[in-house]
Amino acid sequence: MRRILLASVLAIAAVHAQAGDTRVFVTNESGDDVSVIDAATATVIGTIPVGKRPRGIGTAPDGSEIYVAVSGENAIAVIDPVSMKVLRKFDSGPDPETFAVHPNGNLYISNEEHAKASVFNPKTGELVAEIKVGLEPEGVAISPDGTRAIVTSESTNMLHLIAIPEHKIVANILVGARPRAAAFSADGKTAYATSEISGEVKKVDVASGKIIGKMPLADDKAKPKDILPSRDGKLLYVAGGRANRVFVLDEQSLEIQHEIPVGNRVWGLALSKDGARLYSSDGASDQVSVIDTATNKVVATVPVGKMPWGIALHE
Amino acid sequence: MNLPRALSFATLAALGLMAKGVVAQAALEVPLAFVGEAGSSAQFGARQGLDEAIMQGEFLGQQYRLDATPDTAVAIISALPAAGLAELARQHPNTPVLNVGAADDDLRDQCTANVFHVLPSARMAHDATAQWQQAHPDSQVSAQAWHPEFEKYAAAQLNKRYTAQFKLPMDDHAWAGWAAVKLLSDTVAREQSAAPAVLLEALRERLAFDGQKGVDMSFRPNGQLRQPLLLVEAGRLVGEAPVRGVVDIEDLDSLGPSRCEAGAK
């Protein structure tokens, strides 16, 4: 009886491990491909050629597809995360830099050279809406409830807060020079953004569109890019760019709690659903760092393609 | 009989405007002047900057124009040679004058309170060249503010925007013209004011401008804009100054003097 029970427990564990295999998809901006990492073994299990200058990357809400902004081809490539094949590509408007995936599955894309954000249905490739924003739009974030988007415009130094589904700008928030990335808190009430040139993090009250906190990252070389809240909302992870570190900030005070040395020019970040693993793309080191968020230590570095840019998880 | 009717009409009109929020949200007008040759690259650059300022103003509530006279402008962009610039600054002592045309070291040494040099000085170019030659003794480089092949830090995007509009490569004067308008619009947006006195103080004290050269730029005590320079050999971009391995690449003040000469006002 006991043996049978143990055997069935092991069997369930084995099935679970297979179904729950986490894959980490990384765009290689200079390599024109996507590296696929098996999270359990921290090894590359596939490389998918996607086209010229892949940058932004994201996962469909149901996990069925991975999307890649192929900037040099004005297209979004759709990847099957299981077979690791490109299923199709669709026209995304000019120079798609990055995007966020709405809970309804639509992609909100920043078209860097055309001062607009465009909304696409990735199932049909259909353009749903266009929103005029400032110069050199880059970072895109969508609130968890899907009612707000933020698009950063790098050369007009603004966060555009956009109402969904109206697709109207409800606030333009002036921030430090060259805002690059933004993220919402789990409850959608707060947003966070990085400014690359001013080297700072800003915290915004979404309802009022007002800045409620800011913190320079001390190090002049920081040039921060991606920013993410921890799953419990108590911390913020910031990719420090040329500081070659991931900064861990207290969400309330924005004070730096930890600095995690990673590879050179760390730009992209992704966090596992359980919040235990943080992945960083270290652009100039051609590697991904795997961080244990309990200890704030790098537990593995995985060599990937040339100039890794963005990261998406399939769990 | 006519007068009260006219008054009540005006009152009603005003109430109507207020009800629509038009009065409360009236855009801040920002008249700028460009003094220099029409059709010059400095003017084209300033027009590129104007387009971008107008775009920012549409979101943040400012209205920019570049056709004001120096007497009516809140800031003046000068593409004049040294003597003309100095005279213009004397005639308008309470208005910021942004120099996008003259590289003369003397102008910087004079430390004129209302003059801001966006174009790098001759001495900065000299220092940049010397730094490069320390690392590359046989090279024949010159130093420039900008280069049409410059791609890093979104320079490629700016080069593309400029060339798409003017069908010309962006040169130093075009970059300086663009940067002058852009750093003014950034300052107006942050200060929520276009009063010349506010601009003078903010430009001196609080500027952190993204000139698409990868660092935030500010003005030195002598009015010169701190900035990296680009090193060019036989027309091709070969490097950036401050030169890595020779000086600290963050040390923008390794290029040219910062202080006012003793005795200058």
Chai-1 contact restraints between the chains, C-beta under 6 A:
chainA,res_idxA,chainB,res_idxB,connection_type,confidence,min_distance_angstrom,max_distance_angstrom,comment,restraint_id
A,L135,B,E52,contact,1.0,0.0,6.0,A-B,restraint_1
A,E136,B,A154,contact,1.0,0.0,6.0,A-B,restraint_2
A,E136,B,Q157,contact,1.0,0.0,6.0,A-B,restraint_3
A,T156,B,Q56,contact,1.0,0.0,6.0,A-B,restraint_4
A,N172,B,F59,contact,1.0,0.0,6.0,A-B,restraint_5
A,N172,B,L60,contact,1.0,0.0,6.0,A-B,restraint_6
A,L174,B,A189,contact,1.0,0.0,6.0,A-B,restraint_7
A,A177,B,A208,contact,1.0,0.0,6.0,A-B,restraint_8
A,A177,B,D210,contact,1.0,0.0,6.0,A-B,restraint_9
A,A177,B,D216,contact,1.0,0.0,6.0,A-B,restraint_10
A,R178,B,D210,contact,1.0,0.0,6.0,A-B,restraint_11
A,I197,B,D210,contact,1.0,0.0,6.0,A-B,restraint_12
A,I197,B,D216,contact,1.0,0.0,6.0,A-B,restraint_13
A,S198,B,A208,contact,1.0,0.0,6.0,A-B,restraint_14
A,S198,B,D216,contact,1.0,0.0,6.0,A-B,restraint_15
A,D220,B,E250,contact,1.0,0.0,6.0,A-B,restraint_16
